[in-house]
Amino acid sequence: MQPLKEQIDAFVADHLPTDTVAWIDTYASHKIIHDALWGTFKLTPYEVALLDTPLLQRLRYLHQTGAVYLTYPSAHHTRFEHSLGVLCQSGRLCAALKASALDEGRVDASCEDNVRYAALLHDTGHGPFSHTSEQFYSSLPDMEQFQRDHPEYSQSGGGEILSALIVQSPAFQNFVSGINSKRKRKLNCDKIAQLITGTTDASEVFMSEIVHGPFDADKLDYMPRDGMFSGLKMHVDLDRLFHSIRILTANFDGESQTRIAGHLSGLSPLTQVMFNKMLLFTGMYHHHKVRAVDCMLWAIFLLATERGAKVGGSTLTSCVDFLRLTDDRLLIPELCNDDDIKSLITDIRERRIWKKALVIARNTVPPSMHNEAGESPHHLYAGVATLAGNTQEKVRIRREIAKRIWEVASKPCPIHKVWLDVPQPPGMTEAKQMWIEAPGQLEPHTLEHFIPVDKWVELYGAHQSRAHVFAPAEACKAVGEAAKKVFYDLFKLEFLDQATAFAKS
Ligand SMILES: Cc1cn([C@H]2C[C@H](O)[C@@H](COP(=O)(O)OP(=O)(O)OP(=O)(O)O)O2)c(=O)[nH]c1=O
């Protein structure tokens, strides 16, 4: 297989104009955007020139929250308007930091240009159904090889890595050179890539924190946007937040760093953000219907890679194959050449979603199984939580357990339709990262020093988190009973009646 970087270079070349200068020459004026969430804001001509390229336009066909729209019918917002929203919020964060006492001119026009470009580009590495395909392609061989060869990306997600490689590709650099040749201020592709992955120097951490930080423009957009378009409204007092942040240089983790610091008086909007994130996970991203469709999409990806089958008209062997697909293309049965996958696609299109055969949760096991003493609240229910995650090994173990359940159930449906789902608890590291200044304190502490929000949300999550065995409706009863036996054999896990109460047939 071609190395990841070479494949990305070819993908970007296919998605940008070949004659950059002629393209840019047609963009002389600003554009006013009307956004349902943020109202009216302005893009510069060179931002519009980027927005109009196929590289950015493809984001119109990637739902921001994957297949959530099959559960919350109005959640059809896409990575495209989210990217515009992140640009808008980045501009507001820059303005707030400039207005604060300690800015000292660090958020200058050139900083803001790069930050705004990074905001527009930060999700260009997403594939169909956003997080679902990202989690799948992140363990494909070309991505794993790339991360082994580039340890500097070890902390970055697959989507971020692809976005950074897109920005550093020769075709993109050529596009930016065209823009730079027309302007006094210069955009810097390496800097934009660092802002996306959060790998700037210690003296510039504040810049990447605007796009990729504990309370970044990404979160300040997706939280209210996901809330608004799902109907689960999320409030954050942004004015209060913007008035309580500034840039600060201080010693932290043994080095001098320049970061965004919040003031003690602004803890409440930061707490709102963290609670909203948890509410969005329990109410939306980890809703059982959303997870069931996620498993159906995984089944499509897994069958396609195992069988070398085509979906959306192409095979799925490398990460970049996913970048060449969009949600709409993936769900066209005529572009697929495998009958099992076609049937899954049709089930998703017609919303025949798998059902809960077994629910593994705090209220479906006897209290004696809770076993919380001295353990992290995540480690509930006899180790089932340890099966969460999307590494090849974790997926293999879950598929083996699903196969065993399917056999004990006497194979009531095709094996690829029985799925064990153990959602990964949301990362809640914001409180460990965000600097807080308090009167009389010489050095900043992190947010967790003042309020243990991470503990609160962890405990809340432990009470809310659920694993499921999913199956088609007609197989649910047999699969649910078999799953109880298998979990008892594997983990000595017992269940209350409500664990299978949803398996009606
Ligand atoms: C994790 C997850 C996110 N999403 C959506 C919610 C948001 O719109 C968006 C957030 O993901 P991203 O935009 O990729 O941001 P992130 O993962 O860096 O977020 P954070 O810094 O908060 O950890 O993706 C899902 O729909 N399903 C999921 O399982």
The ligand as an SDF file (V2000), in Angstrom:
LIG
                    3D

 29 30  0  0  0  0  0  0  0  0999 V2000
  -17.1200   11.2960   20.4780 C   0  0  0  0  0  0  0  0  0  0  0  0
  -18.2980   11.6410   19.6130 C   0  0  0  0  0  0  0  0  0  0  0  0
  -18.4590   12.9080   19.1020 C   0  0  0  0  0  0  0  0  0  0  0  0
  -19.4970   13.2180   18.3150 N   0  0  0  0  0  0  0  0  0  0  0  0
  -19.6190   14.5850   17.7770 C   0  0  0  0  0  0  0  0  0  0  0  0
  -20.0400   15.5530   18.8080 C   0  0  0  0  0  0  0  0  0  0  0  0
  -19.4100   16.8360   18.3460 C   0  0  0  0  0  0  0  0  0  0  0  0
  -20.2450   17.4710   17.4010 O   0  0  0  0  0  0  0  0  0  0  0  0
  -18.1350   16.3850   17.6910 C   0  0  0  0  0  0  0  0  0  0  0  0
  -16.9520   16.4780   18.6390 C   0  0  0  0  0  0  0  0  0  0  0  0
  -15.8620   15.8660   18.0940 O   0  0  0  0  0  0  0  0  0  0  0  0
  -14.7050   16.7130   17.3600 P   0  0  0  0  0  0  0  0  0  0  0  0
  -15.3060   17.8320   16.5870 O   0  0  0  0  0  0  0  0  0  0  0  0
  -13.8470   15.7930   16.6000 O   0  0  0  0  0  0  0  0  0  0  0  0
  -13.9380   17.2930   18.6050 O   0  0  0  0  0  0  0  0  0  0  0  0
  -13.1200   16.5350   19.7290 P   0  0  0  0  0  0  0  0  0  0  0  0
  -13.3230   15.0510   19.6790 O   0  0  0  0  0  0  0  0  0  0  0  0
  -11.7590   17.0810   19.6930 O   0  0  0  0  0  0  0  0  0  0  0  0
  -13.9280   17.1080   20.9650 O   0  0  0  0  0  0  0  0  0  0  0  0
  -13.4030   17.3190   22.4920 P   0  0  0  0  0  0  0  0  0  0  0  0
  -12.3160   18.3180   22.4460 O   0  0  0  0  0  0  0  0  0  0  0  0
  -14.6370   17.8230   23.1830 O   0  0  0  0  0  0  0  0  0  0  0  0
  -12.9890   15.9620   23.0100 O   0  0  0  0  0  0  0  0  0  0  0  0
  -18.3640   15.0400   17.2930 O   0  0  0  0  0  0  0  0  0  0  0  0
  -20.4510   12.2710   17.9950 C   0  0  0  0  0  0  0  0  0  0  0  0
  -21.4130   12.5640   17.2690 O   0  0  0  0  0  0  0  0  0  0  0  0
  -20.3090   11.0020   18.4780 N   0  0  0  0  0  0  0  0  0  0  0  0
  -19.2720   10.6420   19.2800 C   0  0  0  0  0  0  0  0  0  0  0  0
  -19.1880    9.4780   19.6870 O   0  0  0  0  0  0  0  0  0  0  0  0
  1  2  1  0
  2  3  2  0
  2 28  1  0
  3  4  1  0
  4  5  1  0
  4 25  1  0
  5  6  1  0
  5 24  1  0
  6  7  1  0
  7  8  1  0
  7  9  1  0
  9 10  1  0
  9 24  1  0
 10 11  1  0
 11 12  1  0
 12 13  2  0
 12 14  1  0
 12 15  1  0
 15 16  1  0
 16 17  2  0
 16 18  1  0
 16 19  1  0
 19 20  1  0
 20 21  2  0
 20 22  1  0
 20 23  1  0
 25 26  2  0
 25 27  1  0
 27 28  1  0
 28 29  2  0
M  END
$$$$
